[in-house]
Amino acid sequence: MPVLAYSLANDIKGSWRIVFVPDELHLYVEFRPPGADPDPADWMSVDDFLAWRPKGALHKDALDRLVALICQAMSEP
């Protein structure tokens, strides 16, 4: 099954994405500059991403979006 990715926040510097690898049941977060290929070595766990204090507006937007996605998923019946 292919890797699934969802954009959390982006601007001209790059994008924060959540990445799910269904075959391995792994969920990661990555920051990728424009034009860069995904690099699994740079992916971080969701736990690590949630533990960081935002390092700027884009990072905060990505964190807020991820938290909103989690809350939405957990509130649906």
Phi and psi restraints in degrees (range 20) as a CNS / XPLOR table:
assign (resid 1 and name C) (resid 2 and name N)
       (resid 2 and name CA) (resid 2 and name C) 1.0 -71.0 20.0 2
assign (resid 2 and name N) (resid 2 and name CA)
       (resid 2 and name C) (resid 3 and name N) 1.0 158.7 20.0 2
assign (resid 2 and name C) (resid 3 and name N)
       (resid 3 and name CA) (resid 3 and name C) 1.0 -70.7 20.0 2
assign (resid 3 and name N) (resid 3 and name CA)
       (resid 3 and name C) (resid 4 and name N) 1.0 136.4 20.0 2
assign (resid 3 and name C) (resid 4 and name N)
       (resid 4 and name CA) (resid 4 and name C) 1.0 -106.4 20.0 2
assign (resid 4 and name N) (resid 4 and name CA)
       (resid 4 and name C) (resid 5 and name N) 1.0 138.0 20.0 2
assign (resid 4 and name C) (resid 5 and name N)
       (resid 5 and name CA) (resid 5 and name C) 1.0 -134.6 20.0 2
assign (resid 5 and name N) (resid 5 and name CA)
       (resid 5 and name C) (resid 6 and name N) 1.0 145.6 20.0 2
assign (resid 5 and name C) (resid 6 and name N)
       (resid 6 and name CA) (resid 6 and name C) 1.0 -135.5 20.0 2
assign (resid 6 and name N) (resid 6 and name CA)
       (resid 6 and name C) (resid 7 and name N) 1.0 128.7 20.0 2
assign (resid 6 and name C) (resid 7 and name N)
       (resid 7 and name CA) (resid 7 and name C) 1.0 -75.8 20.0 2
assign (resid 7 and name N) (resid 7 and name CA)
       (resid 7 and name C) (resid 8 and name N) 1.0 127.0 20.0 2
assign (resid 7 and name C) (resid 8 and name N)
       (resid 8 and name CA) (resid 8 and name C) 1.0 -92.3 20.0 2
assign (resid 8 and name N) (resid 8 and name CA)
       (resid 8 and name C) (resid 9 and name N) 1.0 -41.8 20.0 2
assign (resid 8 and name C) (resid 9 and name N)
       (resid 9 and name CA) (resid 9 and name C) 1.0 -165.5 20.0 2
assign (resid 9 and name N) (resid 9 and name CA)
       (resid 9 and name C) (resid 10 and name N) 1.0 146.1 20.0 2
assign (resid 9 and name C) (resid 10 and name N)
       (resid 10 and name CA) (resid 10 and name C) 1.0 -152.0 20.0 2
assign (resid 10 and name N) (resid 10 and name CA)
       (resid 10 and name C) (resid 11 and name N) 1.0 156.4 20.0 2
assign (resid 10 and name C) (resid 11 and name N)
       (resid 11 and name CA) (resid 11 and name C) 1.0 -153.1 20.0 2
assign (resid 11 and name N) (resid 11 and name CA)
       (resid 11 and name C) (resid 12 and name N) 1.0 -164.2 20.0 2
assign (resid 11 and name C) (resid 12 and name N)
       (resid 12 and name CA) (resid 12 and name C) 1.0 -68.7 20.0 2
assign (resid 12 and name N) (resid 12 and name CA)
       (resid 12 and name C) (resid 13 and name N) 1.0 -19.8 20.0 2
assign (resid 12 and name C) (resid 13 and name N)
       (resid 13 and name CA) (resid 13 and name C) 1.0 -81.1 20.0 2
assign (resid 13 and name N) (resid 13 and name CA)
       (resid 13 and name C) (resid 14 and name N) 1.0 -22.6 20.0 2
assign (resid 13 and name C) (resid 14 and name N)
       (resid 14 and name CA) (resid 14 and name C) 1.0 152.9 20.0 2
assign (resid 14 and name N) (resid 14 and name CA)
       (resid 14 and name C) (resid 15 and name N) 1.0 -165.6 20.0 2
assign (resid 14 and name C) (resid 15 and name N)
       (resid 15 and name CA) (resid 15 and name C) 1.0 -139.5 20.0 2
assign (resid 15 and name N) (resid 15 and name CA)
       (resid 15 and name C) (resid 16 and name N) 1.0 144.5 20.0 2
assign (resid 15 and name C) (resid 16 and name N)
       (resid 16 and name CA) (resid 16 and name C) 1.0 -96.3 20.0 2
assign (resid 16 and name N) (resid 16 and name CA)
       (resid 16 and name C) (resid 17 and name N) 1.0 131.1 20.0 2
assign (resid 16 and name C) (resid 17 and name N)
       (resid 17 and name CA) (resid 17 and name C) 1.0 -135.0 20.0 2
assign (resid 17 and name N) (resid 17 and name CA)
       (resid 17 and name C) (resid 18 and name N) 1.0 150.6 20.0 2
assign (resid 17 and name C) (resid 18 and name N)
       (resid 18 and name CA) (resid 18 and name C) 1.0 -100.1 20.0 2
assign (resid 18 and name N) (resid 18 and name CA)
       (resid 18 and name C) (resid 19 and name N) 1.0 135.0 20.0 2
assign (resid 18 and name C) (resid 19 and name N)
       (resid 19 and name CA) (resid 19 and name C) 1.0 -124.2 20.0 2
assign (resid 19 and name N) (resid 19 and name CA)
       (resid 19 and name C) (resid 20 and name N) 1.0 129.2 20.0 2
assign (resid 19 and name C) (resid 20 and name N)
       (resid 20 and name CA) (resid 20 and name C) 1.0 -118.1 20.0 2
assign (resid 20 and name N) (resid 20 and name CA)
       (resid 20 and name C) (resid 21 and name N) 1.0 128.7 20.0 2
assign (resid 20 and name C) (resid 21 and name N)
       (resid 21 and name CA) (resid 21 and name C) 1.0 -108.2 20.0 2
assign (resid 21 and name N) (resid 21 and name CA)
       (resid 21 and name C) (resid 22 and name N) 1.0 94.0 20.0 2
assign (resid 21 and name C) (resid 22 and name N)
       (resid 22 and name CA) (resid 22 and name C) 1.0 -58.5 20.0 2
assign (resid 22 and name N) (resid 22 and name CA)
       (resid 22 and name C) (resid 23 and name N) 1.0 -39.0 20.0 2
assign (resid 22 and name C) (resid 23 and name N)
       (resid 23 and name CA) (resid 23 and name C) 1.0 -63.5 20.0 2
assign (resid 23 and name N) (resid 23 and name CA)
       (resid 23 and name C) (resid 24 and name N) 1.0 -27.4 20.0 2
assign (resid 23 and name C) (resid 24 and name N)
       (resid 24 and name CA) (resid 24 and name C) 1.0 -107.4 20.0 2
assign (resid 24 and name N) (resid 24 and name CA)
       (resid 24 and name C) (resid 25 and name N) 1.0 -5.7 20.0 2
assign (resid 24 and name C) (resid 25 and name N)
       (resid 25 and name CA) (resid 25 and name C) 1.0 54.7 20.0 2
assign (resid 25 and name N) (resid 25 and name CA)
       (resid 25 and name C) (resid 26 and name N) 1.0 43.2 20.0 2
assign (resid 25 and name C) (resid 26 and name N)
       (resid 26 and name CA) (resid 26 and name C) 1.0 -111.6 20.0 2
assign (resid 26 and name N) (resid 26 and name CA)
       (resid 26 and name C) (resid 27 and name N) 1.0 138.4 20.0 2
assign (resid 26 and name C) (resid 27 and name N)
       (resid 27 and name CA) (resid 27 and name C) 1.0 -122.6 20.0 2
assign (resid 27 and name N) (resid 27 and name CA)
       (resid 27 and name C) (resid 28 and name N) 1.0 125.3 20.0 2
assign (resid 27 and name C) (resid 28 and name N)
       (resid 28 and name CA) (resid 28 and name C) 1.0 -129.8 20.0 2
assign (resid 28 and name N) (resid 28 and name CA)
       (resid 28 and name C) (resid 29 and name N) 1.0 166.9 20.0 2
assign (resid 28 and name C) (resid 29 and name N)
       (resid 29 and name CA) (resid 29 and name C) 1.0 -124.4 20.0 2
assign (resid 29 and name N) (resid 29 and name CA)
       (resid 29 and name C) (resid 30 and name N) 1.0 141.3 20.0 2
assign (resid 29 and name C) (resid 30 and name N)
       (resid 30 and name CA) (resid 30 and name C) 1.0 -137.4 20.0 2
assign (resid 30 and name N) (resid 30 and name CA)
       (resid 30 and name C) (resid 31 and name N) 1.0 151.7 20.0 2
assign (resid 30 and name C) (resid 31 and name N)
       (resid 31 and name CA) (resid 31 and name C) 1.0 -111.1 20.0 2
assign (resid 31 and name N) (resid 31 and name CA)
       (resid 31 and name C) (resid 32 and name N) 1.0 130.7 20.0 2
assign (resid 31 and name C) (resid 32 and name N)
       (resid 32 and name CA) (resid 32 and name C) 1.0 -131.6 20.0 2
assign (resid 32 and name N) (resid 32 and name CA)
       (resid 32 and name C) (resid 33 and name N) 1.0 121.2 20.0 2
assign (resid 32 and name C) (resid 33 and name N)
       (resid 33 and name CA) (resid 33 and name C) 1.0 -65.1 20.0 2
assign (resid 33 and name N) (resid 33 and name CA)
       (resid 33 and name C) (resid 34 and name N) 1.0 158.9 20.0 2
assign (resid 33 and name C) (resid 34 and name N)
       (resid 34 and name CA) (resid 34 and name C) 1.0 -57.2 20.0 2
assign (resid 34 and name N) (resid 34 and name CA)
       (resid 34 and name C) (resid 35 and name N) 1.0 136.3 20.0 2
assign (resid 34 and name C) (resid 35 and name N)
       (resid 35 and name CA) (resid 35 and name C) 1.0 79.6 20.0 2
assign (resid 35 and name N) (resid 35 and name CA)
       (resid 35 and name C) (resid 36 and name N) 1.0 -6.2 20.0 2
assign (resid 35 and name C) (resid 36 and name N)
       (resid 36 and name CA) (resid 36 and name C) 1.0 -83.2 20.0 2
assign (resid 36 and name N) (resid 36 and name CA)
       (resid 36 and name C) (resid 37 and name N) 1.0 145.4 20.0 2
assign (resid 36 and name C) (resid 37 and name N)
       (resid 37 and name CA) (resid 37 and name C) 1.0 -79.7 20.0 2
assign (resid 37 and name N) (resid 37 and name CA)
       (resid 37 and name C) (resid 38 and name N) 1.0 149.5 20.0 2
assign (resid 37 and name C) (resid 38 and name N)
       (resid 38 and name CA) (resid 38 and name C) 1.0 -59.7 20.0 2
assign (resid 38 and name N) (resid 38 and name CA)
       (resid 38 and name C) (resid 39 and name N) 1.0 140.0 20.0 2
assign (resid 38 and name C) (resid 39 and name N)
       (resid 39 and name CA) (resid 39 and name C) 1.0 -131.0 20.0 2
assign (resid 39 and name N) (resid 39 and name CA)
       (resid 39 and name C) (resid 40 and name N) 1.0 102.2 20.0 2
assign (resid 39 and name C) (resid 40 and name N)
       (resid 40 and name CA) (resid 40 and name C) 1.0 -53.7 20.0 2
assign (resid 40 and name N) (resid 40 and name CA)
       (resid 40 and name C) (resid 41 and name N) 1.0 -23.9 20.0 2
assign (resid 40 and name C) (resid 41 and name N)
       (resid 41 and name CA) (resid 41 and name C) 1.0 -66.0 20.0 2
assign (resid 41 and name N) (resid 41 and name CA)
       (resid 41 and name C) (resid 42 and name N) 1.0 -23.9 20.0 2
assign (resid 41 and name C) (resid 42 and name N)
       (resid 42 and name CA) (resid 42 and name C) 1.0 -93.4 20.0 2
assign (resid 42 and name N) (resid 42 and name CA)
       (resid 42 and name C) (resid 43 and name N) 1.0 -5.2 20.0 2
assign (resid 42 and name C) (resid 43 and name N)
       (resid 43 and name CA) (resid 43 and name C) 1.0 -70.8 20.0 2
assign (resid 43 and name N) (resid 43 and name CA)
       (resid 43 and name C) (resid 44 and name N) 1.0 145.0 20.0 2
assign (resid 43 and name C) (resid 44 and name N)
       (resid 44 and name CA) (resid 44 and name C) 1.0 -119.6 20.0 2
assign (resid 44 and name N) (resid 44 and name CA)
       (resid 44 and name C) (resid 45 and name N) 1.0 157.9 20.0 2
assign (resid 44 and name C) (resid 45 and name N)
       (resid 45 and name CA) (resid 45 and name C) 1.0 -69.7 20.0 2
assign (resid 45 and name N) (resid 45 and name CA)
       (resid 45 and name C) (resid 46 and name N) 1.0 156.7 20.0 2
assign (resid 45 and name C) (resid 46 and name N)
       (resid 46 and name CA) (resid 46 and name C) 1.0 -61.3 20.0 2
assign (resid 46 and name N) (resid 46 and name CA)
       (resid 46 and name C) (resid 47 and name N) 1.0 -38.2 20.0 2
assign (resid 46 and name C) (resid 47 and name N)
       (resid 47 and name CA) (resid 47 and name C) 1.0 -57.5 20.0 2
assign (resid 47 and name N) (resid 47 and name CA)
       (resid 47 and name C) (resid 48 and name N) 1.0 -46.9 20.0 2
assign (resid 47 and name C) (resid 48 and name N)
       (resid 48 and name CA) (resid 48 and name C) 1.0 -63.2 20.0 2
assign (resid 48 and name N) (resid 48 and name CA)
       (resid 48 and name C) (resid 49 and name N) 1.0 -42.4 20.0 2
assign (resid 48 and name C) (resid 49 and name N)
       (resid 49 and name CA) (resid 49 and name C) 1.0 -62.8 20.0 2
assign (resid 49 and name N) (resid 49 and name CA)
       (resid 49 and name C) (resid 50 and name N) 1.0 -43.1 20.0 2
assign (resid 49 and name C) (resid 50 and name N)
       (resid 50 and name CA) (resid 50 and name C) 1.0 -68.5 20.0 2
assign (resid 50 and name N) (resid 50 and name CA)
       (resid 50 and name C) (resid 51 and name N) 1.0 -25.2 20.0 2
assign (resid 50 and name C) (resid 51 and name N)
       (resid 51 and name CA) (resid 51 and name C) 1.0 -80.3 20.0 2
assign (resid 51 and name N) (resid 51 and name CA)
       (resid 51 and name C) (resid 52 and name N) 1.0 -21.8 20.0 2
assign (resid 51 and name C) (resid 52 and name N)
       (resid 52 and name CA) (resid 52 and name C) 1.0 -72.1 20.0 2
assign (resid 52 and name N) (resid 52 and name CA)
       (resid 52 and name C) (resid 53 and name N) 1.0 144.6 20.0 2
assign (resid 52 and name C) (resid 53 and name N)
       (resid 53 and name CA) (resid 53 and name C) 1.0 -78.9 20.0 2
assign (resid 53 and name N) (resid 53 and name CA)
       (resid 53 and name C) (resid 54 and name N) 1.0 138.5 20.0 2
assign (resid 53 and name C) (resid 54 and name N)
       (resid 54 and name CA) (resid 54 and name C) 1.0 -55.9 20.0 2
assign (resid 54 and name N) (resid 54 and name CA)
       (resid 54 and name C) (resid 55 and name N) 1.0 137.5 20.0 2
assign (resid 54 and name C) (resid 55 and name N)
       (resid 55 and name CA) (resid 55 and name C) 1.0 -103.4 20.0 2
assign (resid 55 and name N) (resid 55 and name CA)
       (resid 55 and name C) (resid 56 and name N) 1.0 25.8 20.0 2
assign (resid 55 and name C) (resid 56 and name N)
       (resid 56 and name CA) (resid 56 and name C) 1.0 154.0 20.0 2
assign (resid 56 and name N) (resid 56 and name CA)
       (resid 56 and name C) (resid 57 and name N) 1.0 175.2 20.0 2
assign (resid 56 and name C) (resid 57 and name N)
       (resid 57 and name CA) (resid 57 and name C) 1.0 -63.4 20.0 2
assign (resid 57 and name N) (resid 57 and name CA)
       (resid 57 and name C) (resid 58 and name N) 1.0 -42.0 20.0 2
assign (resid 57 and name C) (resid 58 and name N)
       (resid 58 and name CA) (resid 58 and name C) 1.0 -64.6 20.0 2
assign (resid 58 and name N) (resid 58 and name CA)
       (resid 58 and name C) (resid 59 and name N) 1.0 -43.8 20.0 2
assign (resid 58 and name C) (resid 59 and name N)
       (resid 59 and name CA) (resid 59 and name C) 1.0 -61.3 20.0 2
assign (resid 59 and name N) (resid 59 and name CA)
       (resid 59 and name C) (resid 60 and name N) 1.0 -43.6 20.0 2
assign (resid 59 and name C) (resid 60 and name N)
       (resid 60 and name CA) (resid 60 and name C) 1.0 -63.1 20.0 2
assign (resid 60 and name N) (resid 60 and name CA)
       (resid 60 and name C) (resid 61 and name N) 1.0 -42.2 20.0 2
assign (resid 60 and name C) (resid 61 and name N)
       (resid 61 and name CA) (resid 61 and name C) 1.0 -60.1 20.0 2
assign (resid 61 and name N) (resid 61 and name CA)
       (resid 61 and name C) (resid 62 and name N) 1.0 -42.8 20.0 2
assign (resid 61 and name C) (resid 62 and name N)
       (resid 62 and name CA) (resid 62 and name C) 1.0 -64.7 20.0 2
assign (resid 62 and name N) (resid 62 and name CA)
       (resid 62 and name C) (resid 63 and name N) 1.0 -43.5 20.0 2
assign (resid 62 and name C) (resid 63 and name N)
       (resid 63 and name CA) (resid 63 and name C) 1.0 -62.6 20.0 2
assign (resid 63 and name N) (resid 63 and name CA)
       (resid 63 and name C) (resid 64 and name N) 1.0 -46.5 20.0 2
assign (resid 63 and name C) (resid 64 and name N)
       (resid 64 and name CA) (resid 64 and name C) 1.0 -60.6 20.0 2
assign (resid 64 and name N) (resid 64 and name CA)
       (resid 64 and name C) (resid 65 and name N) 1.0 -41.0 20.0 2
assign (resid 64 and name C) (resid 65 and name N)
       (resid 65 and name CA) (resid 65 and name C) 1.0 -66.3 20.0 2
assign (resid 65 and name N) (resid 65 and name CA)
       (resid 65 and name C) (resid 66 and name N) 1.0 -42.2 20.0 2
assign (resid 65 and name C) (resid 66 and name N)
       (resid 66 and name CA) (resid 66 and name C) 1.0 -63.6 20.0 2
assign (resid 66 and name N) (resid 66 and name CA)
       (resid 66 and name C) (resid 67 and name N) 1.0 -44.7 20.0 2
assign (resid 66 and name C) (resid 67 and name N)
       (resid 67 and name CA) (resid 67 and name C) 1.0 -61.5 20.0 2
assign (resid 67 and name N) (resid 67 and name CA)
       (resid 67 and name C) (resid 68 and name N) 1.0 -41.1 20.0 2
assign (resid 67 and name C) (resid 68 and name N)
       (resid 68 and name CA) (resid 68 and name C) 1.0 -63.3 20.0 2
assign (resid 68 and name N) (resid 68 and name CA)
       (resid 68 and name C) (resid 69 and name N) 1.0 -40.9 20.0 2
assign (resid 68 and name C) (resid 69 and name N)
       (resid 69 and name CA) (resid 69 and name C) 1.0 -62.9 20.0 2
assign (resid 69 and name N) (resid 69 and name CA)
       (resid 69 and name C) (resid 70 and name N) 1.0 -43.4 20.0 2
assign (resid 69 and name C) (resid 70 and name N)
       (resid 70 and name CA) (resid 70 and name C) 1.0 -63.3 20.0 2
assign (resid 70 and name N) (resid 70 and name CA)
       (resid 70 and name C) (resid 71 and name N) 1.0 -46.2 20.0 2
assign (resid 70 and name C) (resid 71 and name N)
       (resid 71 and name CA) (resid 71 and name C) 1.0 -62.2 20.0 2
assign (resid 71 and name N) (resid 71 and name CA)
       (resid 71 and name C) (resid 72 and name N) 1.0 -41.9 20.0 2
assign (resid 71 and name C) (resid 72 and name N)
       (resid 72 and name CA) (resid 72 and name C) 1.0 -63.1 20.0 2
assign (resid 72 and name N) (resid 72 and name CA)
       (resid 72 and name C) (resid 73 and name N) 1.0 -45.1 20.0 2
assign (resid 72 and name C) (resid 73 and name N)
       (resid 73 and name CA) (resid 73 and name C) 1.0 -63.3 20.0 2
assign (resid 73 and name N) (resid 73 and name CA)
       (resid 73 and name C) (resid 74 and name N) 1.0 -35.7 20.0 2
assign (resid 73 and name C) (resid 74 and name N)
       (resid 74 and name CA) (resid 74 and name C) 1.0 -82.8 20.0 2
assign (resid 74 and name N) (resid 74 and name CA)
       (resid 74 and name C) (resid 75 and name N) 1.0 -15.7 20.0 2
assign (resid 74 and name C) (resid 75 and name N)
       (resid 75 and name CA) (resid 75 and name C) 1.0 -94.6 20.0 2
assign (resid 75 and name N) (resid 75 and name CA)
       (resid 75 and name C) (resid 76 and name N) 1.0 -11.4 20.0 2
assign (resid 75 and name C) (resid 76 and name N)
       (resid 76 and name CA) (resid 76 and name C) 1.0 -78.9 20.0 2
assign (resid 76 and name N) (resid 76 and name CA)
       (resid 76 and name C) (resid 77 and name N) 1.0 140.7 20.0 2
